[in-house]
């Protein structure tokens, strides 16, 4: 029997999408290794036409099939409108805004000369896990259905088309060239990730952006979207710690909504609780007792973190669970609070808050590990606050180690700059080898590292 047209529904300011699930769809969902149903597109029934495609003859020995295609701008904008960031999960960056020079050029072309968009634009690099081909009435090959579609290069073009159409610009004459690769099931994820890396290698893309496709960051993204944190103050609501796997995704989500819907979303995802990839790398490498690597800068630190986390992931990916996310958020809360407290101390000389914060926390962690103790991360998650005893002890430690950063051995740094000295492993060896110890009263506020459950990840050991 026919169901008929599904009515448009809304709950307050929130639009509601209605989907029907049968046993087959539930089975596909259960079988999906990604934790949700894979994207499936029927271009003919959903968009009224197939996608013109020219098969590329790669030979029988090739491990994949590739096609040169022409993607209508309206269909591409429609895909982004329908799936949002899901079709850009393997892209290194979310939309960076139309104030950027390249994106401004895209917008101006769409407004003033959309017919030339195909000639001016560099196009897309796309991967799929499956597709169907048919010949149209003119005998041309078209892609009629696609599964697992991912835009691995061309996220700015895709989002620009979407925002241009939303702004009322007619993009019906705009077309985009598209290189599409049909990849085999075996090694699909690795192949997509490598295509994303090399397709973007010619652009000014940071190490953190290129590392965004690693399954570790995908796991963090999934955890951050489902774990509601308790309110930190009376009168506040439960909210999420939003992990920004693709650069700029938080701003994109805010911009996609409007009015009350946007305010509601931001209430649930406060800006103060955004975690970037460089944030995560800083917290984890600091608590791995490697503050000299953290002090080398965000991009160098995340490159080092990438090597470490890859080894840990390969040894046991199940260790990155909800308890791990609680601990990560706890470290974020502690670090950010210490960053804010140090400049308020009367003994602080200025200009070195990040290195002093990193070295302080690394030394506290090193001394706690030696005692088999750690902060009560479960309590930090419940209160969303750093323990007062931890903060007081950290300020005492920071004041004690400050001279070890200021008094630079003559043979270590030629120009005698603290900012260069803190990048040296010798600096950390000096601090860790000092007689600065934790007070017994503070140790009494900590909890044992439970040998029966998951131990904190030993990042330093994995770095060798």
C-alpha positions in Angstrom: 0.0 0.0 0.0 1.1 3.6 -0.6 2.2 5.6 2.4 1.8 8.9 0.6 3.8 12.2 1.1 5.4 12.5 4.6 4.4 15.8 6.1 6.9 18.4 7.3 7.3 18.1 11.0 8.9 20.3 13.7 9.4 20.2 17.5 9.6 23.8 18.4 12.5 25.3 16.5 13.9 21.9 15.6 13.1 20.5 12.2 12.2 16.7 12.3 13.2 14.3 9.5 11.1 11.2 9.2 12.7 7.9 8.0 11.2 4.5 7.7 13.3 1.5 9.0 12.6 -2.1 8.0 14.5 -5.2 9.0 16.9 -4.9 6.1 17.9 -1.4 7.0 18.4 -2.4 10.6 20.6 -5.2 9.5 22.7 -2.9 7.4 23.0 -0.5 10.4 24.1 -3.3 12.7 26.7 -4.6 10.1 28.1 -1.1 9.5 31.6 -0.8 11.1 31.1 3.0 11.2 28.4 2.8 13.8 25.7 4.2 11.4 24.2 3.4 8.1 26.4 4.1 5.1 25.4 6.8 2.7 23.4 5.6 -0.2 22.3 7.8 -3.1 20.0 7.1 -6.0 20.7 10.0 -8.3 17.9 9.2 -10.8 15.0 8.9 -8.4 16.2 11.5 -5.9 17.7 14.2 -8.2 16.1 13.4 -11.5 19.2 12.5 -13.4 22.4 10.4 -13.4 25.9 11.8 -13.2 27.8 11.8 -16.6 30.9 9.7 -16.2 33.8 8.7 -18.5 35.5 5.4 -17.4 39.3 5.8 -17.1 41.1 2.8 -18.6 43.5 1.8 -15.8 44.1 -1.8 -17.0 43.0 -5.2 -15.7 45.8 -5.1 -13.0 44.3 -2.0 -11.3 43.0 -2.5 -7.8 40.3 0.1 -8.3 38.1 1.7 -11.0 38.1 5.4 -11.7 35.8 7.8 -13.6 36.0 11.4 -14.8 32.6 13.0 -14.1 30.6 16.1 -14.4 28.6 16.9 -11.2 25.7 19.5 -11.5 26.1 22.2 -8.9 22.5 21.8 -7.7 23.0 18.1 -7.0 26.2 18.8 -5.1 24.5 21.5 -3.0 21.6 19.1 -2.4 23.9 16.4 -1.2 25.5 18.8 1.3 22.1 20.0 2.4 20.9 16.4 2.9 23.9 14.8 4.5 25.8 17.8 5.9 29.3 16.9 7.2 28.7 13.2 6.7 29.9 13.4 3.0 32.9 15.4 4.2 34.1 13.0 6.9 37.2 12.2 5.0 37.8 15.8 4.0 40.6 17.5 5.9 38.6 20.8 6.6 35.1 22.0 7.0 34.0 25.2 5.3 36.4 28.0 6.2 34.0 30.8 5.3 33.5 32.9 2.2 35.9 35.6 3.4 38.8 33.5 2.4 40.3 34.5 -1.0 39.6 31.3 -2.8 36.1 30.9 -1.4 35.3 34.5 -2.2 36.3 33.8 -5.8 34.0 30.7 -5.9 31.1 32.8 -4.6 31.8 35.7 -7.1 32.0 33.2 -10.0 28.6 31.6 -9.0 27.0 35.1 -8.7 28.5 36.7 -11.8 29.4 33.9 -14.3 28.1 30.5 -13.2 28.4 29.0 -16.7 32.2 29.3 -16.4 32.4 27.6 -13.0 33.5 24.3 -14.6 36.4 26.0 -16.3 37.5 28.0 -13.3 37.2 25.4 -10.5 39.7 22.7 -9.7 37.0 20.2 -9.0 36.4 17.4 -6.6 38.2 14.1 -5.6 35.5 11.6 -4.5 35.5 8.0 -3.4 32.7 5.4 -3.3 32.4 1.9 -2.0 29.9 0.8 -4.7 28.1 2.3 -7.7 25.7 1.4 -10.6 26.3 2.5 -14.2 23.7 2.8 -17.0 23.6 4.2 -20.5 21.2 7.1 -21.1 19.2 7.6 -24.3 22.2 9.3 -26.0 24.3 6.3 -25.3 26.4 8.1 -22.6 27.5 6.4 -19.4 26.0 7.7 -16.2 26.3 6.9 -12.6 22.8 6.1 -11.3 23.5 5.1 -7.7 26.4 5.4 -5.3 27.2 4.0 -1.9 29.6 5.3 0.8 30.3 8.6 -1.1 33.0 10.7 0.4 34.3 14.1 -0.9 38.0 13.9 0.2 39.1 17.0 -1.6 36.8 19.9 -2.6 35.0 20.5 0.7 35.2 24.3 0.2 33.7 24.0 -3.3 30.9 21.9 -2.0 30.0 24.1 0.9 30.3 27.3 -1.2 27.7 25.9 -3.7 25.4 25.1 -0.8 25.7 28.5 0.8 25.4 30.3 -2.5 22.1 28.5 -3.3 20.9 29.2 0.2 21.6 32.9 -0.4 19.4 32.9 -3.4 22.0 32.6 -6.1 21.0 30.6 -9.2 23.5 27.8 -9.5 21.6 25.7 -12.1 24.3 26.5 -14.7 27.2 25.6 -12.5 28.9 22.3 -13.0 31.9 20.7 -11.3 34.5 18.3 -12.6 34.9 15.3 -10.4 37.4 12.5 -10.2 35.6 9.5 -8.7 37.3 6.3 -7.5 35.5 3.1 -6.8 37.7 1.4 -4.2 37.7 -2.3 -3.2 36.2 -3.3 0.1 39.5 -4.7 1.5 41.6 -1.7 2.7 38.8 0.8 1.8 39.4 3.0 4.9 43.2 3.2 4.4 42.8 3.9 0.7 40.4 6.8 1.3 42.6 8.3 4.0 45.7 8.2 1.7 43.7 9.7 -1.1 42.7 12.5 1.2 46.3 13.1 2.3 47.8 13.1 -1.2 45.0 15.0 -2.9 45.6 17.9 -0.4 49.4 17.7 -0.4 49.8 20.6 -2.8 47.8 23.0 -0.6 48.7 24.7 2.6 47.1 22.1 4.8 48.4 21.7 8.4 49.6 18.4 9.9 46.5 18.4 12.2 44.2 18.7 9.2 45.8 15.8 7.4 45.7 13.6 10.5 42.0 14.3 10.9 41.0 11.2 9.0 42.7 8.8 11.4 40.2 6.5 13.2 41.4 7.7 16.6 39.9 11.2 15.8 36.8 9.6 14.4 36.3 7.7 17.6 36.7 11.0 19.6 34.2 12.7 17.4 31.6 9.9 17.9 32.2 9.9 21.7 31.9 13.7 21.9 28.6 13.7 20.0 26.9 11.2 22.4 28.2 12.0 25.9 26.3 14.7 27.7 28.4 16.3 30.4 26.8 17.5 33.7 26.3 21.2 34.3 29.2 23.0 36.0 27.0 25.6 37.7 23.5 25.7 39.1 21.0 26.8 36.4 23.0 25.5 33.5 22.0 22.5 31.4 23.8 19.3 30.4 26.0 20.0 27.4 28.4 18.4 25.0 32.2 18.7 24.7 32.3 19.3 20.9 35.4 17.7 19.3 36.2 19.5 16.1 37.7 16.8 13.9 37.6 18.9 10.8 38.8 22.5 11.1 35.9 25.0 11.2 33.1 22.4 11.7 31.8 24.2 14.8 31.3 27.4 13.0 29.7 25.6 10.1 27.1 24.0 12.4 26.3 27.3 14.0 26.0 29.0 10.7 23.7 26.3 9.2 21.1 26.9 11.8 19.2 30.2 12.4 17.3 32.0 15.1 16.1 29.9 18.1 17.5 26.7 16.6 21.0 28.1 16.5 20.8 29.4 20.1 19.5 26.1 21.3 22.3 24.2 19.5 24.9 26.6 21.0 23.4 26.1 24.5 24.0 22.4 24.1 27.4 22.9 22.5 29.0 25.9 24.3 32.0 27.4 22.6 34.1 27.1 25.8 33.7 23.3 25.4 35.1 23.0 21.9 38.1 20.6 21.6 40.3 21.0 18.6 42.9 18.4 17.4 45.7 20.6 18.6 44.0 21.0 22.0 43.8 17.2 22.3 47.4 16.7 21.3 48.6 19.4 23.8 46.7 17.8 26.7 47.8 14.2 26.0 51.4 15.0 25.3 51.6 17.2 28.4 50.3 14.4 30.6 52.6 12.0 28.8 55.4 14.0 30.5 56.8 15.4 27.2 56.4 19.1 27.8 59.4 19.9 25.6 57.5 18.5 22.6 54.4 20.6 23.5 56.6 23.7 23.7 57.8 23.2 20.1 54.5 24.5 18.8 51.0 23.2 17.8 51.9 21.7 14.4 55.1 20.0 15.5 53.5 18.7 18.6 50.5 17.2 16.7 52.9 15.6 14.2 54.7 13.9 17.1 51.3 13.0 18.7 50.2 11.5 15.4 53.1 9.0 15.5 52.4 8.1 19.1 48.7 7.7 18.8 49.0 5.6 15.6 51.1 3.0 17.5 48.7 3.0 20.5 45.7 2.6 18.2 47.3 -0.3 16.3 48.0 -2.1 19.6 44.6 -1.8 21.2 41.9 0.6 19.7 39.4 -0.4 22.4 41.3 1.6 25.0 39.8 4.7 23.5 36.4 4.3 25.3 34.1 6.5 27.4 36.5 6.4 30.4 39.2 7.6 28.1 37.0 10.5 26.9 36.2 11.4 30.6 39.9 11.5 31.4 40.6 13.7 28.3 37.9 16.2 29.3 39.3 16.2 32.8 42.7 17.0 31.5 41.3 19.8 29.3 39.5 21.3 32.4 42.6 21.1 34.5 44.9 22.5 31.8 42.6 25.4 30.9 42.2 26.3 34.5 46.0 26.3 35.2 46.5 28.4 32.0 44.1 31.0 33.6 45.5 30.9 37.1 49.2 31.3 36.4 49.0 34.9 35.0 47.1 35.9 38.2 50.0 35.0 40.5 52.1 37.8 41.9 55.3 35.9 41.2 54.6 35.3 37.5 57.0 37.2 35.3 54.9 37.2 32.1 55.2 35.8 28.6 55.7 32.1 29.3 52.3 30.9 30.5 52.0 27.9 28.1 55.5 26.5 28.7 55.2 27.0 32.5 51.7 25.4 32.5 52.9 22.4 30.4 56.1 21.8 32.5 54.1 22.2 35.8 51.4 19.7 34.8 54.0 17.3 33.3 56.0 17.3 36.6 52.9 16.8 38.7 51.9 13.9 36.5 55.4 12.4 36.7 55.3 12.5 40.5 51.8 11.1 40.6 52.7 8.2 38.4 55.7 7.4 40.6 53.2 7.0 43.5 50.6 5.1 41.4 48.1 7.9 41.8 46.0 10.1 39.6 43.3 12.8 39.9 39.8 11.5 40.4 38.7 12.0 36.8 35.3 10.6 37.4 34.7 13.3 40.0 36.0 16.0 37.6 33.6 14.8 35.0 30.7 15.0 37.4 31.5 18.5 38.7 33.1 19.8 35.4 35.6 21.6 37.7 39.3 21.1 38.5 39.9 20.1 42.2 40.9 23.0 44.4 43.7 20.9 45.9 45.1 20.1 42.5 45.1 23.8 41.5 46.8 24.9 44.8 49.5 22.3 44.5 50.1 23.2 40.8 50.6 26.8 41.6 53.2 25.8 44.3 55.0 23.6 41.8 54.9 26.3 39.1 56.5 28.8 41.4 59.2 26.2 42.4 60.2 25.2 38.8 60.1 28.7 37.4 63.8 29.4 38.1 64.7 26.1 36.3 63.1 27.6 33.1 64.6 31.1 33.6 68.2 30.1 34.5 69.4 28.7 31.2 72.7 26.8 31.1 75.1 28.7 28.9 76.0 25.6 26.8 72.3 24.8 26.0 70.9 27.8 24.1 73.1 30.2 22.3 70.7 33.1 22.3 69.6 32.5 25.8 65.8 32.6 25.2 63.4 30.8 27.5 61.2 30.1 24.5 64.0 28.1 22.9 65.3 26.5 26.1 61.9 24.9 26.9 61.9 23.1 23.6 65.0 21.1 24.6 64.7 17.7 26.2 67.5 18.8 28.5 65.2 21.3 30.0 62.7 18.6 30.9 65.4 16.3 32.2 66.5 19.2 34.5 63.0 19.8 35.8 62.1 16.2 36.3 65.4 15.5 38.0 64.9 18.3 40.5 64.0 17.8 44.2 60.6 19.5 43.8 58.1 17.0 45.3 54.4 16.8 45.9 53.1 17.4 49.4 51.6 14.5 51.4 48.4 16.5 51.9 47.9 16.8 48.2 48.7 13.1 47.6 45.9 12.2 50.0 43.4 13.8 47.7 44.3 11.6 44.7 43.0 8.1 43.9 44.9 5.0 43.0 45.4 3.9 39.4 43.1 0.9 39.3 45.2 -2.1 38.1 41.9 -4.0 37.4 40.7 -1.5 34.9 42.2 0.5 32.1 45.5 2.2 33.0 46.2 5.7 31.6 47.8 5.3 28.2 51.6 5.2 28.4 52.2 7.6 25.5 55.8 8.2 26.3 56.6 4.5 26.1 54.9 4.3 22.7 56.9 7.2 21.4 60.2 5.2 21.3 
